[in-house]
Amino acid sequence: MSVKLSISLDNELAELIKKEAQKTGRSVSELIADAIKAYRKLKRVQAYARFAKSKVAKELSAFEKAQFEVAKSLE
């Protein structure tokens, strides 16, 4: 599937991308596509990390509650 995308970059970023394209022999559009893929992957990993963090927090909360109940029953 081919999609045309028009974006505007500041001059400094555009120059960096052009230099990288010349250095690697890849096209500017390939580099931008790879950057978009990497950004999406980063966002996916961040979402998984947030989910795991909330899951751990819930488990820890349940553990602390159980610990409190045990301590309370021992009194």
N, CA, C, O and CB atoms as a CASP TS submission, in Angstrom:
PFRMAT TS
TARGET T0000
AUTHOR 0000-0000-0000
METHOD Language model
MODEL 1
PARENT N/A
ATOM      1  N   MET     1       0.845  -1.163   0.000  1.00  0.00           N
ATOM      2  CA  MET     1       0.000   0.000   0.000  1.00  0.00           C
ATOM      3  C   MET     1       0.898   1.235   0.000  1.00  0.00           C
ATOM      4  O   MET     1       1.872   1.307   0.750  1.00  0.00           O
ATOM      5  CB  MET     1      -0.966  -0.007   1.217  1.00  0.00           C
ATOM      6  N   SER     2       0.572   2.168  -0.818  1.00  0.00           N
ATOM      7  CA  SER     2       1.361   3.391  -0.926  1.00  0.00           C
ATOM      8  C   SER     2       0.518   4.574  -0.475  1.00  0.00           C
ATOM      9  O   SER     2      -0.633   4.733  -0.882  1.00  0.00           O
ATOM     10  CB  SER     2       1.868   3.601  -2.376  1.00  0.00           C
ATOM     11  N   VAL     3       1.111   5.387   0.363  1.00  0.00           N
ATOM     12  CA  VAL     3       0.417   6.557   0.880  1.00  0.00           C
ATOM     13  C   VAL     3       1.305   7.765   0.671  1.00  0.00           C
ATOM     14  O   VAL     3       2.501   7.728   0.962  1.00  0.00           O
ATOM     15  CB  VAL     3       0.049   6.386   2.380  1.00  0.00           C
ATOM     16  N   LYS     4       0.715   8.836   0.165  1.00  0.00           N
ATOM     17  CA  LYS     4       1.470  10.078   0.027  1.00  0.00           C
ATOM     18  C   LYS     4       1.228  10.912   1.265  1.00  0.00           C
ATOM     19  O   LYS     4       0.093  11.085   1.711  1.00  0.00           O
ATOM     20  CB  LYS     4       1.068  10.858  -1.263  1.00  0.00           C
ATOM     21  N   LEU     5       2.311  11.423   1.807  1.00  0.00           N
ATOM     22  CA  LEU     5       2.231  12.199   3.028  1.00  0.00           C
ATOM     23  C   LEU     5       3.021  13.472   2.835  1.00  0.00           C
ATOM     24  O   LEU     5       4.169  13.447   2.391  1.00  0.00           O
ATOM     25  CB  LEU     5       2.751  11.399   4.241  1.00  0.00           C
ATOM     26  N   SER     6       2.411  14.559   3.166  1.00  0.00           N
ATOM     27  CA  SER     6       3.092  15.840   3.054  1.00  0.00           C
ATOM     28  C   SER     6       3.298  16.395   4.455  1.00  0.00           C
ATOM     29  O   SER     6       2.339  16.609   5.197  1.00  0.00           O
ATOM     30  CB  SER     6       2.286  16.836   2.166  1.00  0.00           C
ATOM     31  N   ILE     7       4.561  16.627   4.808  1.00  0.00           N
ATOM     32  CA  ILE     7       4.856  17.189   6.119  1.00  0.00           C
ATOM     33  C   ILE     7       5.814  18.353   5.956  1.00  0.00           C
ATOM     34  O   ILE     7       6.568  18.425   4.985  1.00  0.00           O
ATOM     35  CB  ILE     7       5.449  16.119   7.066  1.00  0.00           C
ATOM     36  N   SER     8       5.778  19.245   6.900  1.00  0.00           N
ATOM     37  CA  SER     8       6.736  20.344   6.860  1.00  0.00           C
ATOM     38  C   SER     8       7.669  20.197   8.055  1.00  0.00           C
ATOM     39  O   SER     8       7.233  19.961   9.182  1.00  0.00           O
ATOM     40  CB  SER     8       6.015  21.736   6.872  1.00  0.00           C
ATOM     41  N   LEU     9       8.943  20.340   7.788  1.00  0.00           N
ATOM     42  CA  LEU     9       9.964  20.201   8.816  1.00  0.00           C
ATOM     43  C   LEU     9      10.703  21.520   8.945  1.00  0.00           C
ATOM     44  O   LEU     9      10.790  22.286   7.985  1.00  0.00           O
ATOM     45  CB  LEU     9      10.943  19.044   8.486  1.00  0.00           C
ATOM     46  N   ASP    10      11.231  21.783  10.117  1.00  0.00           N
ATOM     47  CA  ASP    10      12.062  22.973  10.217  1.00  0.00           C
ATOM     48  C   ASP    10      13.365  22.710   9.458  1.00  0.00           C
ATOM     49  O   ASP    10      13.741  21.559   9.237  1.00  0.00           O
ATOM     50  CB  ASP    10      12.340  23.346  11.716  1.00  0.00           C
ATOM     51  N   ASN    11      14.037  23.765   9.068  1.00  0.00           N
ATOM     52  CA  ASN    11      15.215  23.641   8.204  1.00  0.00           C
ATOM     53  C   ASN    11      16.300  22.763   8.806  1.00  0.00           C
ATOM     54  O   ASN    11      16.919  21.972   8.095  1.00  0.00           O
ATOM     55  CB  ASN    11      15.784  25.005   7.914  1.00  0.00           C
ATOM     56  N   GLU    12      16.535  22.890  10.099  1.00  0.00           N
ATOM     57  CA  GLU    12      17.586  22.112  10.751  1.00  0.00           C
ATOM     58  C   GLU    12      17.294  20.617  10.677  1.00  0.00           C
ATOM     59  O   GLU    12      18.181  19.823  10.366  1.00  0.00           O
ATOM     60  CB  GLU    12      17.741  22.543  12.209  1.00  0.00           C
ATOM     61  N   LEU    13      16.058  20.237  10.960  1.00  0.00           N
ATOM     62  CA  LEU    13      15.676  18.833  10.902  1.00  0.00           C
ATOM     63  C   LEU    13      15.726  18.318   9.472  1.00  0.00           C
ATOM     64  O   LEU    13      16.182  17.201   9.229  1.00  0.00           O
ATOM     65  CB  LEU    13      14.278  18.634  11.486  1.00  0.00           C
ATOM     66  N   ALA    14      15.263  19.122   8.528  1.00  0.00           N
ATOM     67  CA  ALA    14      15.295  18.724   7.118  1.00  0.00           C
ATOM     68  C   ALA    14      16.728  18.478   6.662  1.00  0.00           C
ATOM     69  O   ALA    14      16.995  17.513   5.946  1.00  0.00           O
ATOM     70  CB  ALA    14      14.633  19.801   6.234  1.00  0.00           C
ATOM     71  N   GLU    15      17.650  19.341   7.072  1.00  0.00           N
ATOM     72  CA  GLU    15      19.060  19.168   6.705  1.00  0.00           C
ATOM     73  C   GLU    15      19.640  17.900   7.323  1.00  0.00           C
ATOM     74  O   GLU    15      20.386  17.174   6.667  1.00  0.00           O
ATOM     75  CB  GLU    15      19.882  20.387   7.145  1.00  0.00           C
ATOM     76  N   LEU    16      19.302  17.634   8.577  1.00  0.00           N
ATOM     77  CA  LEU    16      19.787  16.412   9.227  1.00  0.00           C
ATOM     78  C   LEU    16      19.295  15.165   8.499  1.00  0.00           C
ATOM     79  O   LEU    16      20.050  14.213   8.298  1.00  0.00           O
ATOM     80  CB  LEU    16      19.339  16.374  10.694  1.00  0.00           C
ATOM     81  N   ILE    17      18.032  15.180   8.110  1.00  0.00           N
ATOM     82  CA  ILE    17      17.467  14.027   7.400  1.00  0.00           C
ATOM     83  C   ILE    17      18.135  13.864   6.042  1.00  0.00           C
ATOM     84  O   ILE    17      18.459  12.746   5.644  1.00  0.00           O
ATOM     85  CB  ILE    17      15.940  14.184   7.228  1.00  0.00           C
ATOM     86  N   LYS    18      18.345  14.964   5.328  1.00  0.00           N
ATOM     87  CA  LYS    18      19.002  14.895   4.016  1.00  0.00           C
ATOM     88  C   LYS    18      20.419  14.351   4.146  1.00  0.00           C
ATOM     89  O   LYS    18      20.837  13.510   3.349  1.00  0.00           O
ATOM     90  CB  LYS    18      19.031  16.282   3.353  1.00  0.00           C
ATOM     91  N   LYS    19      21.165  14.827   5.150  1.00  0.00           N
ATOM     92  CA  LYS    19      22.535  14.341   5.362  1.00  0.00           C
ATOM     93  C   LYS    19      22.545  12.853   5.688  1.00  0.00           C
ATOM     94  O   LYS    19      23.377  12.104   5.176  1.00  0.00           O
ATOM     95  CB  LYS    19      23.216  15.128   6.492  1.00  0.00           C
ATOM     96  N   GLU    20      21.617  12.429   6.540  1.00  0.00           N
ATOM     97  CA  GLU    20      21.531  11.012   6.901  1.00  0.00           C
ATOM     98  C   GLU    20      21.171  10.171   5.682  1.00  0.00           C
ATOM     99  O   GLU    20      21.700   9.073   5.505  1.00  0.00           O
ATOM    100  CB  GLU    20      20.493  10.800   8.021  1.00  0.00           C
ATOM    101  N   ALA    21      20.277  10.679   4.845  1.00  0.00           N
ATOM    102  CA  ALA    21      19.894   9.961   3.629  1.00  0.00           C
ATOM    103  C   ALA    21      21.093   9.814   2.695  1.00  0.00           C
ATOM    104  O   ALA    21      21.307   8.746   2.123  1.00  0.00           O
ATOM    105  CB  ALA    21      18.743  10.691   2.909  1.00  0.00           C
ATOM    106  N   GLN    22      21.867  10.874   2.542  1.00  0.00           N
ATOM    107  CA  GLN    22      23.052  10.812   1.684  1.00  0.00           C
ATOM    108  C   GLN    22      24.092   9.862   2.266  1.00  0.00           C
ATOM    109  O   GLN    22      24.720   9.095   1.536  1.00  0.00           O
ATOM    110  CB  GLN    22      23.659  12.212   1.500  1.00  0.00           C
ATOM    111  N   LYS    23      24.269   9.915   3.576  1.00  0.00           N
ATOM    112  CA  LYS    23      25.269   9.083   4.237  1.00  0.00           C
ATOM    113  C   LYS    23      24.924   7.594   4.135  1.00  0.00           C
ATOM    114  O   LYS    23      25.803   6.762   3.914  1.00  0.00           O
ATOM    115  CB  LYS    23      25.402   9.489   5.703  1.00  0.00           C
ATOM    116  N   THR    24      23.641   7.268   4.296  1.00  0.00           N
ATOM    117  CA  THR    24      23.228   5.864   4.303  1.00  0.00           C
ATOM    118  C   THR    24      22.816   5.354   2.928  1.00  0.00           C
ATOM    119  O   THR    24      22.702   4.145   2.725  1.00  0.00           O
ATOM    120  CB  THR    24      22.089   5.675   5.264  1.00  0.00           C
ATOM    121  N   GLY    25      22.594   6.254   1.995  1.00  0.00           N
ATOM    122  CA  GLY    25      22.157   5.829   0.668  1.00  0.00           C
ATOM    123  C   GLY    25      20.681   5.481   0.608  1.00  0.00           C
ATOM    124  O   GLY    25      20.224   4.871  -0.359  1.00  0.00           O
ATOM    125  N   ARG    26      19.948   5.857   1.611  1.00  0.00           N
ATOM    126  CA  ARG    26      18.509   5.599   1.635  1.00  0.00           C
ATOM    127  C   ARG    26      17.774   6.889   1.288  1.00  0.00           C
ATOM    128  O   ARG    26      18.338   7.981   1.358  1.00  0.00           O
ATOM    129  CB  ARG    26      18.054   5.055   3.028  1.00  0.00           C
ATOM    130  N   SER    27      16.519   6.744   0.916  1.00  0.00           N
ATOM    131  CA  SER    27      15.742   7.931   0.559  1.00  0.00           C
ATOM    132  C   SER    27      15.199   8.612   1.813  1.00  0.00           C
ATOM    133  O   SER    27      15.070   8.001   2.874  1.00  0.00           O
ATOM    134  CB  SER    27      14.585   7.556  -0.390  1.00  0.00           C
ATOM    135  N   VAL    28      14.889   9.883   1.658  1.00  0.00           N
ATOM    136  CA  VAL    28      14.327  10.656   2.766  1.00  0.00           C
ATOM    137  C   VAL    28      13.012  10.031   3.219  1.00  0.00           C
ATOM    138  O   VAL    28      12.748   9.941   4.418  1.00  0.00           O
ATOM    139  CB  VAL    28      14.110  12.133   2.353  1.00  0.00           C
ATOM    140  N   SER    29      12.194   9.601   2.273  1.00  0.00           N
ATOM    141  CA  SER    29      10.900   9.015   2.639  1.00  0.00           C
ATOM    142  C   SER    29      11.077   7.718   3.424  1.00  0.00           C
ATOM    143  O   SER    29      10.288   7.432   4.325  1.00  0.00           O
ATOM    144  CB  SER    29      10.060   8.753   1.383  1.00  0.00           C
ATOM    145  N   GLU    30      12.110   6.922   3.093  1.00  0.00           N
ATOM    146  CA  GLU    30      12.384   5.701   3.855  1.00  0.00           C
ATOM    147  C   GLU    30      12.768   6.036   5.294  1.00  0.00           C
ATOM    148  O   GLU    30      12.310   5.391   6.237  1.00  0.00           O
ATOM    149  CB  GLU    30      13.503   4.886   3.183  1.00  0.00           C
ATOM    150  N   LEU    31      13.613   7.048   5.446  1.00  0.00           N
ATOM    151  CA  LEU    31      14.033   7.444   6.789  1.00  0.00           C
ATOM    152  C   LEU    31      12.859   7.958   7.613  1.00  0.00           C
ATOM    153  O   LEU    31      12.740   7.648   8.798  1.00  0.00           O
ATOM    154  CB  LEU    31      15.119   8.512   6.710  1.00  0.00           C
ATOM    155  N   ILE    32      11.997   8.742   6.981  1.00  0.00           N
ATOM    156  CA  ILE    32      10.827   9.264   7.693  1.00  0.00           C
ATOM    157  C   ILE    32       9.876   8.120   8.053  1.00  0.00           C
ATOM    158  O   ILE    32       9.323   8.098   9.152  1.00  0.00           O
ATOM    159  CB  ILE    32      10.092  10.327   6.834  1.00  0.00           C
ATOM    160  N   ALA    33       9.685   7.172   7.132  1.00  0.00           N
ATOM    161  CA  ALA    33       8.822   6.018   7.408  1.00  0.00           C
ATOM    162  C   ALA    33       9.376   5.207   8.577  1.00  0.00           C
ATOM    163  O   ALA    33       8.620   4.766   9.443  1.00  0.00           O
ATOM    164  CB  ALA    33       8.687   5.123   6.153  1.00  0.00           C
ATOM    165  N   ASP    34      10.696   5.010   8.603  1.00  0.00           N
ATOM    166  CA  ASP    34      11.316   4.285   9.713  1.00  0.00           C
ATOM    167  C   ASP    34      11.151   5.034  11.028  1.00  0.00           C
ATOM    168  O   ASP    34      10.931   4.424  12.074  1.00  0.00           O
ATOM    169  CB  ASP    34      12.798   4.050   9.430  1.00  0.00           C
ATOM    170  N   ALA    35      11.258   6.354  10.971  1.00  0.00           N
ATOM    171  CA  ALA    35      11.079   7.163  12.181  1.00  0.00           C
ATOM    172  C   ALA    35       9.650   7.049  12.699  1.00  0.00           C
ATOM    173  O   ALA    35       9.428   6.971  13.908  1.00  0.00           O
ATOM    174  CB  ALA    35      11.425   8.637  11.902  1.00  0.00           C
ATOM    175  N   ILE    36       8.686   7.040  11.790  1.00  0.00           N
ATOM    176  CA  ILE    36       7.282   6.895  12.189  1.00  0.00           C
ATOM    177  C   ILE    36       7.054   5.525  12.816  1.00  0.00           C
ATOM    178  O   ILE    36       6.376   5.416  13.838  1.00  0.00           O
ATOM    179  CB  ILE    36       6.343   7.093  10.976  1.00  0.00           C
ATOM    180  N   LYS    37       7.618   4.476  12.208  1.00  0.00           N
ATOM    181  CA  LYS    37       7.492   3.124  12.770  1.00  0.00           C
ATOM    182  C   LYS    37       8.113   3.055  14.160  1.00  0.00           C
ATOM    183  O   LYS    37       7.534   2.471  15.076  1.00  0.00           O
ATOM    184  CB  LYS    37       8.158   2.087  11.843  1.00  0.00           C
ATOM    185  N   ALA    38       9.282   3.648  14.312  1.00  0.00           N
ATOM    186  CA  ALA    38       9.956   3.639  15.613  1.00  0.00           C
ATOM    187  C   ALA    38       9.133   4.395  16.652  1.00  0.00           C
ATOM    188  O   ALA    38       9.044   3.972  17.805  1.00  0.00           O
ATOM    189  CB  ALA    38      11.363   4.259  15.498  1.00  0.00           C
ATOM    190  N   TYR    39       8.534   5.509  16.246  1.00  0.00           N
ATOM    191  CA  TYR    39       7.701   6.293  17.159  1.00  0.00           C
ATOM    192  C   TYR    39       6.484   5.480  17.597  1.00  0.00           C
ATOM    193  O   TYR    39       6.122   5.484  18.773  1.00  0.00           O
ATOM    194  CB  TYR    39       7.253   7.614  16.490  1.00  0.00           C
ATOM    195  N   ARG    40       5.859   4.789  16.659  1.00  0.00           N
ATOM    196  CA  ARG    40       4.696   3.956  17.000  1.00  0.00           C
ATOM    197  C   ARG    40       5.094   2.833  17.950  1.00  0.00           C
ATOM    198  O   ARG    40       4.375   2.529  18.902  1.00  0.00           O
ATOM    199  CB  ARG    40       4.057   3.367  15.726  1.00  0.00           C
ATOM    200  N   LYS    41       6.250   2.217  17.682  1.00  0.00           N
ATOM    201  CA  LYS    41       6.733   1.145  18.546  1.00  0.00           C
ATOM    202  C   LYS    41       7.007   1.685  19.952  1.00  0.00           C
ATOM    203  O   LYS    41       6.681   1.033  20.944  1.00  0.00           O
ATOM    204  CB  LYS    41       8.009   0.500  17.953  1.00  0.00           C
ATOM    205  N   LEU    42       7.604   2.869  20.033  1.00  0.00           N
ATOM    206  CA  LEU    42       7.866   3.501  21.327  1.00  0.00           C
ATOM    207  C   LEU    42       6.564   3.730  22.084  1.00  0.00           C
ATOM    208  O   LEU    42       6.476   3.436  23.277  1.00  0.00           O
ATOM    209  CB  LEU    42       8.611   4.834  21.138  1.00  0.00           C
ATOM    210  N   LYS    43       5.555   4.252  21.396  1.00  0.00           N
ATOM    211  CA  LYS    43       4.269   4.514  22.046  1.00  0.00           C
ATOM    212  C   LYS    43       3.620   3.213  22.524  1.00  0.00           C
ATOM    213  O   LYS    43       3.003   3.182  23.589  1.00  0.00           O
ATOM    214  CB  LYS    43       3.323   5.254  21.082  1.00  0.00           C
ATOM    215  N   ARG    44       3.759   2.138  21.738  1.00  0.00           N
ATOM    216  CA  ARG    44       3.209   0.840  22.125  1.00  0.00           C
ATOM    217  C   ARG    44       3.918   0.320  23.384  1.00  0.00           C
ATOM    218  O   ARG    44       3.272  -0.177  24.305  1.00  0.00           O
ATOM    219  CB  ARG    44       3.349  -0.180  20.962  1.00  0.00           C
ATOM    220  N   VAL    45       5.241   0.439  23.413  1.00  0.00           N
ATOM    221  CA  VAL    45       6.009   0.000  24.581  1.00  0.00           C
ATOM    222  C   VAL    45       5.631   0.828  25.806  1.00  0.00           C
ATOM    223  O   VAL    45       5.501   0.290  26.906  1.00  0.00           O
ATOM    224  CB  VAL    45       7.527   0.109  24.308  1.00  0.00           C
ATOM    225  N   GLN    46       5.455   2.134  25.618  1.00  0.00           N
ATOM    226  CA  GLN    46       5.044   2.987  26.738  1.00  0.00           C
ATOM    227  C   GLN    46       3.665   2.585  27.260  1.00  0.00           C
ATOM    228  O   GLN    46       3.425   2.604  28.468  1.00  0.00           O
ATOM    229  CB  GLN    46       5.035   4.464  26.310  1.00  0.00           C
ATOM    230  N   ALA    47       2.765   2.223  26.352  1.00  0.00           N
ATOM    231  CA  ALA    47       1.428   1.792  26.769  1.00  0.00           C
ATOM    232  C   ALA    47       1.514   0.488  27.555  1.00  0.00           C
ATOM    233  O   ALA    47       0.845   0.338  28.578  1.00  0.00           O
ATOM    234  CB  ALA    47       0.503   1.618  25.543  1.00  0.00           C
ATOM    235  N   TYR    48       2.335  -0.462  27.086  1.00  0.00           N
ATOM    236  CA  TYR    48       2.529  -1.717  27.820  1.00  0.00           C
ATOM    237  C   TYR    48       3.128  -1.447  29.197  1.00  0.00           C
ATOM    238  O   TYR    48       2.739  -2.078  30.180  1.00  0.00           O
ATOM    239  CB  TYR    48       3.437  -2.676  27.024  1.00  0.00           C
ATOM    240  N   ALA    49       4.064  -0.519  29.268  1.00  0.00           N
ATOM    241  CA  ALA    49       4.694  -0.182  30.549  1.00  0.00           C
ATOM    242  C   ALA    49       3.674   0.424  31.508  1.00  0.00           C
ATOM    243  O   ALA    49       3.664   0.098  32.694  1.00  0.00           O
ATOM    244  CB  ALA    49       5.867   0.795  30.334  1.00  0.00           C
ATOM    245  N   ARG    50       2.812   1.310  30.991  1.00  0.00           N
ATOM    246  CA  ARG    50       1.764   1.891  31.843  1.00  0.00           C
ATOM    247  C   ARG    50       0.818   0.806  32.350  1.00  0.00           C
ATOM    248  O   ARG    50       0.425   0.812  33.516  1.00  0.00           O
ATOM    249  CB  ARG    50       0.971   2.967  31.070  1.00  0.00           C
ATOM    250  N   PHE    51       0.454  -0.129  31.462  1.00  0.00           N
ATOM    251  CA  PHE    51      -0.438  -1.219  31.848  1.00  0.00           C
ATOM    252  C   PHE    51       0.212  -2.080  32.925  1.00  0.00           C
ATOM    253  O   PHE    51      -0.417  -2.412  33.930  1.00  0.00           O
ATOM    254  CB  PHE    51      -0.806  -2.079  30.623  1.00  0.00           C
ATOM    255  N   ALA    52       1.478  -2.437  32.707  1.00  0.00           N
ATOM    256  CA  ALA    52       2.188  -3.271  33.677  1.00  0.00           C
ATOM    257  C   ALA    52       2.315  -2.553  35.018  1.00  0.00           C
ATOM    258  O   ALA    52       2.165  -3.164  36.076  1.00  0.00           O
ATOM    259  CB  ALA    52       3.580  -3.649  33.145  1.00  0.00           C
ATOM    260  N   LYS    53       2.590  -1.270  34.963  1.00  0.00           N
ATOM    261  CA  LYS    53       2.729  -0.481  36.189  1.00  0.00           C
ATOM    262  C   LYS    53       1.417  -0.467  36.967  1.00  0.00           C
ATOM    263  O   LYS    53       1.418  -0.607  38.190  1.00  0.00           O
ATOM    264  CB  LYS    53       3.170   0.960  35.861  1.00  0.00           C
ATOM    265  N   SER    54       0.294  -0.297  36.262  1.00  0.00           N
ATOM    266  CA  SER    54      -0.998  -0.276  36.950  1.00  0.00           C
ATOM    267  C   SER    54      -1.337  -1.662  37.497  1.00  0.00           C
ATOM    268  O   SER    54      -1.923  -1.788  38.572  1.00  0.00           O
ATOM    269  CB  SER    54      -2.110   0.210  35.997  1.00  0.00           C
ATOM    270  N   LYS    55      -0.962  -2.697  36.746  1.00  0.00           N
ATOM    271  CA  LYS    55      -1.211  -4.074  37.194  1.00  0.00           C
ATOM    272  C   LYS    55      -0.415  -4.364  38.466  1.00  0.00           C
ATOM    273  O   LYS    55      -0.939  -4.942  39.418  1.00  0.00           O
ATOM    274  CB  LYS    55      -0.838  -5.092  36.078  1.00  0.00           C
ATOM    275  N   VAL    56       0.850  -3.960  38.473  1.00  0.00           N
ATOM    276  CA  VAL    56       1.698  -4.158  39.651  1.00  0.00           C
ATOM    277  C   VAL    56       1.139  -3.372  40.834  1.00  0.00           C
ATOM    278  O   VAL    56       1.116  -3.872  41.958  1.00  0.00           O
ATOM    279  CB  VAL    56       3.158  -3.728  39.356  1.00  0.00           C
ATOM    280  N   ALA    57       0.692  -2.150  40.585  1.00  0.00           N
ATOM    281  CA  ALA    57       0.125  -1.325  41.660  1.00  0.00           C
ATOM    282  C   ALA    57      -1.113  -1.988  42.256  1.00  0.00           C
ATOM    283  O   ALA    57      -1.305  -1.973  43.472  1.00  0.00           O
ATOM    284  CB  ALA    57      -0.229   0.083  41.134  1.00  0.00           C
ATOM    285  N   LYS    58      -1.955  -2.571  41.397  1.00  0.00           N
ATOM    286  CA  LYS    58      -3.156  -3.252  41.890  1.00  0.00           C
ATOM    287  C   LYS    58      -2.780  -4.467  42.729  1.00  0.00           C
ATOM    288  O   LYS    58      -3.346  -4.690  43.800  1.00  0.00           O
ATOM    289  CB  LYS    58      -4.059  -3.678  40.717  1.00  0.00           C
ATOM    290  N   GLU    59      -1.818  -5.257  42.237  1.00  0.00           N
ATOM    291  CA  GLU    59      -1.379  -6.445  42.973  1.00  0.00           C
ATOM    292  C   GLU    59      -0.755  -6.050  44.308  1.00  0.00           C
ATOM    293  O   GLU    59      -1.008  -6.688  45.330  1.00  0.00           O
ATOM    294  CB  GLU    59      -0.374  -7.258  42.136  1.00  0.00           C
ATOM    295  N   LEU    60       0.053  -5.007  44.295  1.00  0.00           N
ATOM    296  CA  LEU    60       0.686  -4.535  45.521  1.00  0.00           C
ATOM    297  C   LEU    60      -0.365  -4.053  46.513  1.00  0.00           C
ATOM    298  O   LEU    60      -0.261  -4.307  47.713  1.00  0.00           O
ATOM    299  CB  LEU    60       1.684  -3.411  45.214  1.00  0.00           C
ATOM    300  N   SER    61      -1.367  -3.363  46.009  1.00  0.00           N
ATOM    301  CA  SER    61      -2.443  -2.876  46.866  1.00  0.00           C
ATOM    302  C   SER    61      -3.188  -4.051  47.503  1.00  0.00           C
ATOM    303  O   SER    61      -3.496  -4.023  48.694  1.00  0.00           O
ATOM    304  CB  SER    61      -3.419  -1.991  46.060  1.00  0.00           C
ATOM    305  N   ALA    62      -3.472  -5.074  46.710  1.00  0.00           N
ATOM    306  CA  ALA    62      -4.162  -6.259  47.231  1.00  0.00           C
ATOM    307  C   ALA    62      -3.292  -6.958  48.272  1.00  0.00           C
ATOM    308  O   ALA    62      -3.795  -7.411  49.300  1.00  0.00           O
ATOM    309  CB  ALA    62      -4.517  -7.237  46.082  1.00  0.00           C
ATOM    310  N   PHE    63      -1.985  -7.045  48.008  1.00  0.00           N
ATOM    311  CA  PHE    63      -1.059  -7.676  48.945  1.00  0.00           C
ATOM    312  C   PHE    63      -1.005  -6.892  50.253  1.00  0.00           C
ATOM    313  O   PHE    63      -1.047  -7.477  51.335  1.00  0.00           O
ATOM    314  CB  PHE    63       0.346  -7.784  48.329  1.00  0.00           C
ATOM    315  N   GLU    64      -0.912  -5.564  50.150  1.00  0.00           N
ATOM    316  CA  GLU    64      -0.861  -4.728  51.353  1.00  0.00           C
ATOM    317  C   GLU    64      -2.157  -4.838  52.155  1.00  0.00           C
ATOM    318  O   GLU    64      -2.133  -4.832  53.386  1.00  0.00           O
ATOM    319  CB  GLU    64      -0.599  -3.263  50.975  1.00  0.00           C
ATOM    320  N   LYS    65      -3.275  -4.937  51.459  1.00  0.00           N
ATOM    321  CA  LYS    65      -4.562  -5.080  52.140  1.00  0.00           C
ATOM    322  C   LYS    65      -4.606  -6.412  52.888  1.00  0.00           C
ATOM    323  O   LYS    65      -5.037  -6.473  54.040  1.00  0.00           O
ATOM    324  CB  LYS    65      -5.734  -4.984  51.126  1.00  0.00           C
ATOM    325  N   ALA    66      -4.159  -7.475  52.223  1.00  0.00           N
ATOM    326  CA  ALA    66      -4.135  -8.793  52.863  1.00  0.00           C
ATOM    327  C   ALA    66      -3.180  -8.786  54.049  1.00  0.00           C
ATOM    328  O   ALA    66      -3.479  -9.360  55.096  1.00  0.00           O
ATOM    329  CB  ALA    66      -3.724  -9.885  51.852  1.00  0.00           C
ATOM    330  N   GLN    67      -2.050  -8.149  53.887  1.00  0.00           N
ATOM    331  CA  GLN    67      -1.065  -8.052  54.961  1.00  0.00           C
ATOM    332  C   GLN    67      -1.668  -7.308  56.165  1.00  0.00           C
ATOM    333  O   GLN    67      -1.467  -7.705  57.312  1.00  0.00           O
ATOM    334  CB  GLN    67       0.219  -7.330  54.460  1.00  0.00           C
ATOM    335  N   PHE    68      -2.395  -6.248  55.894  1.00  0.00           N
ATOM    336  CA  PHE    68      -3.049  -5.484  56.953  1.00  0.00           C
ATOM    337  C   PHE    68      -4.086  -6.344  57.670  1.00  0.00           C
ATOM    338  O   PHE    68      -4.177  -6.323  58.897  1.00  0.00           O
ATOM    339  CB  PHE    68      -3.710  -4.219  56.378  1.00  0.00           C
ATOM    340  N   GLU    69      -4.866  -7.101  56.899  1.00  0.00           N
ATOM    341  CA  GLU    69      -5.893  -7.965  57.488  1.00  0.00           C
ATOM    342  C   GLU    69      -5.262  -9.035  58.372  1.00  0.00           C
ATOM    343  O   GLU    69      -5.782  -9.334  59.447  1.00  0.00           O
ATOM    344  CB  GLU    69      -6.739  -8.623  56.386  1.00  0.00           C
ATOM    345  N   VAL    70      -4.145  -9.614  57.930  1.00  0.00           N
ATOM    346  CA  VAL    70      -3.455 -10.632  58.727  1.00  0.00           C
ATOM    347  C   VAL    70      -2.935 -10.011  60.019  1.00  0.00           C
ATOM    348  O   VAL    70      -3.095 -10.586  61.096  1.00  0.00           O
ATOM    349  CB  VAL    70      -2.289 -11.267  57.923  1.00  0.00           C
ATOM    350  N   ALA    71      -2.316  -8.846  59.913  1.00  0.00           N
ATOM    351  CA  ALA    71      -1.799  -8.169  61.102  1.00  0.00           C
ATOM    352  C   ALA    71      -2.930  -7.821  62.063  1.00  0.00           C
ATOM    353  O   ALA    71      -2.778  -7.927  63.280  1.00  0.00           O
ATOM    354  CB  ALA    71      -1.031  -6.900  60.708  1.00  0.00           C
ATOM    355  N   LYS    72      -4.053  -7.408  61.512  1.00  0.00           N
ATOM    356  CA  LYS    72      -5.213  -7.040  62.325  1.00  0.00           C
ATOM    357  C   LYS    72      -5.761  -8.266  63.061  1.00  0.00           C
ATOM    358  O   LYS    72      -6.151  -8.180  64.225  1.00  0.00           O
ATOM    359  CB  LYS    72      -6.314  -6.407  61.442  1.00  0.00           C
ATOM    360  N   SER    73      -5.783  -9.409  62.366  1.00  0.00           N
ATOM    361  CA  SER    73      -6.323 -10.622  62.982  1.00  0.00           C
ATOM    362  C   SER    73      -5.385 -11.190  64.046  1.00  0.00           C
ATOM    363  O   SER    73      -5.829 -11.911  64.939  1.00  0.00           O
ATOM    364  CB  SER    73      -6.588 -11.676  61.915  1.00  0.00           C
ATOM    365  N   LEU    74      -4.102 -10.874  63.957  1.00  0.00           N
ATOM    366  CA  LEU    74      -3.141 -11.364  64.944  1.00  0.00           C
ATOM    367  C   LEU    74      -3.177 -10.566  66.244  1.00  0.00           C
ATOM    368  O   LEU    74      -2.650 -11.014  67.263  1.00  0.00           O
ATOM    369  CB  LEU    74      -1.745 -11.325  64.364  1.00  0.00           C
ATOM    370  N   GLU    75      -3.785  -9.406  66.213  1.00  0.00           N
ATOM    371  CA  GLU    75      -3.843  -8.569  67.424  1.00  0.00           C
ATOM    372  C   GLU    75      -4.796  -9.102  68.443  1.00  0.00           C
ATOM    373  O   GLU    75      -4.953  -8.510  69.511  1.00  0.00           O
ATOM    374  CB  GLU    75      -4.233  -7.167  67.077  1.00  0.00           C
TER
END
